[in-house]
Each structure stands twice: as structure tokens, then as C-alpha cells.
Amino acid sequence: MELANSIANMSMAMSAAKFQQDLGLTMMKKTMEASVDMMNGVLNMADSVPHFAGENGSILDVRA
């Protein structure tokens, strides 16, 4: 009976480890998606800045 308990305990531990790994990967994926969305917003904001004719740049006033 001790062997059966040992196998059951190992199975539970492996299942818990897989769950933790899957959770970590999901969290990392969501964080990366949020970062991409934020950077797209920054790029869209930078593209919407008015450009001055005959000038090489533009003025972007950002305040937090």
C-alpha cells in the first residue's frame, strides 16, 4: 500500500508542478500582450504628432 501512496503523491506533485508552469506561462503571455498594446498606443500617439513643413522633426509634449 505504501508504493501506491508514493505513486499517488508523485502524481499529485507532478500535476501541481505542471499547473504552476502553465500558470506562469499564461501570466507571462498576458504581460507580453499588455506590453505590446501599450507600445502600440505610444507609437500611435507619436505618429499623431503634427509635423512642421520643412523641418526634420516635431514637438511632442508628454506629461505624466
Backbone bond lengths (Angstrom), bond angles and torsions (degrees), N, CA, C in turn:
res aa  C-N    CA-C-N  psi(-1)  N-CA   C-N-CA  omega(-1)  CA-C   N-CA-C  phi
1 M - - - 1.449 - - 1.524 111.12 -
2 E 1.327 116.38 -29.73 1.456 120.43 -179.61 1.531 110.73 -65.01
3 L 1.321 117.81 -36.06 1.458 121.92 178.34 1.538 110.37 -64.95
4 A 1.299 117.28 -40.55 1.460 121.18 178.82 1.526 110.61 -64.51
5 N 1.321 117.21 -40.84 1.469 121.03 177.69 1.529 110.63 -65.68
6 S 1.323 116.08 -39.89 1.454 120.26 179.31 1.531 110.53 -63.49
7 I 1.324 116.18 -43.65 1.469 120.23 178.31 1.523 110.28 -64.36
8 A 1.304 117.69 -41.67 1.465 121.78 179.07 1.529 110.84 -63.73
9 N 1.335 116.19 -42.35 1.470 119.80 179.32 1.528 110.89 -64.54
10 M 1.333 116.74 -41.75 1.455 119.60 178.90 1.525 110.57 -65.16
11 S 1.315 117.08 -39.90 1.460 121.09 178.80 1.527 110.97 -62.57
12 M 1.326 115.78 -42.67 1.473 119.77 178.64 1.524 110.91 -65.17
13 A 1.328 117.39 -40.52 1.459 121.28 -179.93 1.533 110.16 -65.54
14 M 1.321 117.61 -41.40 1.461 120.83 178.99 1.524 111.01 -66.32
15 S 1.319 116.07 -38.69 1.457 120.60 178.06 1.534 110.62 -64.65
16 A 1.317 116.80 -41.97 1.465 121.16 178.82 1.527 110.71 -65.62
17 A 1.326 116.84 -40.27 1.467 120.40 178.92 1.525 110.62 -64.53
18 K 1.325 117.43 -40.96 1.464 120.98 178.56 1.527 110.34 -64.63
19 F 1.326 116.55 -41.33 1.461 120.28 177.72 1.527 110.73 -60.91
20 Q 1.331 117.24 -44.58 1.462 120.75 179.68 1.523 110.92 -63.82
21 Q 1.320 117.11 -40.00 1.456 120.66 178.62 1.527 110.34 -64.92
22 D 1.322 117.29 -45.77 1.461 121.07 179.23 1.527 111.17 -62.16
23 L 1.309 116.74 -40.55 1.463 121.17 178.63 1.522 110.34 -63.91
24 G 1.323 117.50 -44.03 1.457 121.16 178.76 1.518 111.82 -61.70
25 L 1.329 116.81 -42.60 1.464 120.25 179.08 1.525 111.62 -65.81
26 T 1.320 116.45 -39.25 1.466 120.49 178.24 1.522 110.80 -64.29
27 M 1.318 116.75 -43.02 1.468 120.79 178.94 1.528 110.61 -63.72
28 M 1.328 116.79 -41.87 1.455 120.39 179.29 1.532 110.67 -64.42
29 K 1.327 116.67 -40.59 1.462 120.57 179.12 1.526 110.61 -63.25
30 K 1.330 117.32 -44.87 1.466 120.87 179.57 1.530 110.97 -63.55
31 T 1.337 116.89 -38.62 1.456 120.86 178.61 1.524 110.49 -64.62
32 M 1.327 116.54 -42.47 1.461 120.54 178.56 1.521 111.00 -65.19
33 E 1.324 117.87 -40.59 1.465 120.99 178.13 1.523 110.71 -63.46
34 A 1.334 117.28 -40.95 1.462 120.77 178.80 1.528 110.51 -65.36
35 S 1.328 117.12 -38.44 1.465 120.79 178.03 1.524 111.17 -65.08
36 V 1.325 117.05 -40.87 1.459 121.13 178.41 1.523 109.81 -63.46
37 D 1.314 117.08 -44.09 1.469 120.80 178.72 1.530 111.11 -60.95
38 M 1.338 116.01 -42.31 1.458 120.38 -179.84 1.528 110.41 -65.37
39 M 1.315 117.49 -43.78 1.465 120.01 -179.82 1.531 111.09 -66.82
40 N 1.328 117.63 -36.66 1.462 119.77 175.77 1.524 110.61 -62.06
41 G 1.318 116.62 -38.87 1.460 120.48 176.75 1.521 111.79 -63.71
42 V 1.322 116.68 -41.60 1.472 120.24 178.57 1.527 110.24 -65.13
43 L 1.332 116.76 -42.63 1.468 120.02 179.07 1.530 111.25 -64.65
44 N 1.324 117.14 -41.17 1.467 120.27 177.71 1.523 111.02 -63.57
45 M 1.337 116.21 -38.69 1.457 120.07 178.56 1.529 109.88 -65.88
46 A 1.319 117.23 -41.94 1.462 120.54 -179.78 1.529 110.78 -66.45
47 D 1.329 117.22 -35.75 1.458 120.37 178.67 1.525 112.18 -69.75
48 S 1.330 117.33 -24.81 1.462 120.33 -177.25 1.526 112.86 -84.75
49 V 1.325 117.43 -3.93 1.465 120.78 179.96 1.526 109.31 -69.86
50 P 1.327 117.71 133.22 1.469 119.47 -179.67 1.528 111.77 -65.40
51 H 1.306 115.66 139.21 1.458 122.08 177.73 1.518 108.36 -102.16
52 F 1.310 116.34 143.54 1.453 121.40 -179.60 1.522 109.18 -92.94
53 A 1.315 116.38 133.79 1.468 121.34 -179.40 1.527 109.71 -62.95
54 G 1.322 116.23 133.73 1.453 121.49 178.19 1.520 114.64 79.52
55 E 1.310 118.16 1.25 1.456 122.08 -179.76 1.530 109.87 -110.23
56 N 1.316 116.18 155.79 1.461 120.93 -179.35 1.525 113.35 -85.13
57 G 1.285 117.52 -17.12 1.460 119.07 -174.90 1.508 112.39 -135.87
58 S 1.302 114.81 -164.84 1.452 121.59 178.02 1.511 108.15 -149.01
59 I 1.308 115.74 174.04 1.456 120.89 -179.01 1.505 109.68 -110.56
60 L 1.314 115.67 128.31 1.464 121.27 178.19 1.515 107.37 -124.97
61 D 1.326 116.48 115.49 1.469 121.82 179.96 1.524 107.26 -104.01
62 V 1.317 117.07 110.33 1.463 122.08 -177.72 1.518 108.20 -116.88
63 R 1.327 115.14 130.03 1.469 120.32 178.52 1.513 108.92 -128.64
64 A 1.304 115.36 139.94 1.467 120.14 179.98 1.491 111.05 -98.78
